[in-house]
Each structure stands twice: as C-alpha cells, then as structure tokens.
Amino acid sequence: MREGEEALDAGEFELALDRFDAVLAHDPQHWGAALDRAETLHLLWRTPEALGAVTALRPPEEEEDDPDRAELEGRVREAGGEFAAADRLFAEAAHLDPEQFPEPTRLRAEDFRAILDEVLASLPSPIRAAVTEVPVLVEAKPTAAMAEHAPHITPEVLGLFVGTPVGEKLRSPSGYGDVVLLFQRNLERAGATREEVAEEIRITLLHEYGHYLGFDEEGLEGMGLQ
C-alpha cells in the first residue's frame, strides 16, 4: 500500500495503479486502496472508470457518507462536466468535515475576471510585460484534449502555459497559440475565501509566465514560483 501511495504522491500514476490493484487482489475490501485507486484513475483522465470506482464505494442510503469519498466523487464528476452534481458533493463533504473540505468559493465570471485584473496589475513588471505578449484565458476546467498536448497535466491543475517559450522557434500545435490558461473551478476550490483565490491566481500566473519566459521546474522552484 505504501508503495502505491508514494507513487501517487510522486505523480507516477501508472505505477500507483498497479500497486493498488495488487493490494485489492489480495484484499478486495481494502478501503484505502480502493479510494486511492479511484483517485489514480481520475488523475490519469480515465474519468468513466474513476466514476465507477468511486461510486462503488458509496455507503447504503441509511449510512453517513465518507467525506473523502464524497469529495473525490465531486472532483471526478467535475472533470466530466457535471458541475451541479459536483457542487452538491462538495457541499456534502464540507458538511461532514468542514475543516478539511471547505466549500469552494464560487464566483461569477465577472467577479473572477475582476480579481484576475487586480492580480495582473500587482505582478512584477517583467511578468506584466509578458502578459502583453501572451494573454490570459479563463476556462472552467482542463480537458482530456488539452492533456494530449500537455501530458503532465491532471484534471486538478490550476493553470497551464500553452505555446512556445521565449527563445524557441517552433510553434505549439495545441490550437490555442501562446496563452496562459487559468482553470476557474480548480482555483475556486484552492481557496476558501476571495483573498485566498486571488493569491492562488497570483501564484499560478507567476508559475505559468515563468514557463513562458523559459524557466523549467527547477528554475521556477529556485525563484519561489513552485
């Protein structure tokens, strides 16, 4: 089980899935392995399988749900575009464990854009200059189609630079051109208040524009942008 958890934490999702399958082959009733397996399927963009796995863990109607299970089902349904169903599950998880699973800070599109504009105005001048070259677009969620061009992303990613970093001549085949994408629903879940959402937007923008300016993950970490 520990090997699977370590692989999951490290982003080695295929290895994690193999380890959880091995645990469940030995003990089909192992709750932790079953829940982590559903999480792994979700992060691998195997959304229908993840939904089947996590809904199979629902308790009988007369019993109280597990907040971890409810929250995970919410994230899986959200990845599948079932936003209303996802929010009902997030609310249930928050009711069961408000400290660990506070309800997402849902914002109207215009309110999210107002926060974004405030954050953009506060960024360091090199990043503000980059914004004039590479615009910011807001999407509700990342999609499996995006993952075809950026295999490292999961349904939980907060933002994504799409395009060609400074100094490289080849154009990205993504269809977006050079843009930074922000994923509103994920960012809303990353902050319990408007202020926390604004901070998550700021960190995400610094990170993604750092990619545009040519920094790799190690360089971003050295700049405090990881």
Secondary structure, 3 states (H helix, E strand, C coil): CHHHHHHHHCCCHHHHHHHHHHHHHHCCCCHHHHHHHHHHHHHCCCHHHHHHHHHCCCCCCCCCCCHHHHHHHHHHHHHCCCHHHHHHHHHHHHHHCCCCCCCCCCCCHHHHHHHHHHHHHHCCHHHHHHHHHCCEEEECCCCHHHHHHCCCCCCCCCEEEECCCCCCCCCCCCCCCCEEEEEHHHHHHHCCCHHHHHHHHHHHHHHHHHHHCCCCHHHHHHCCCC
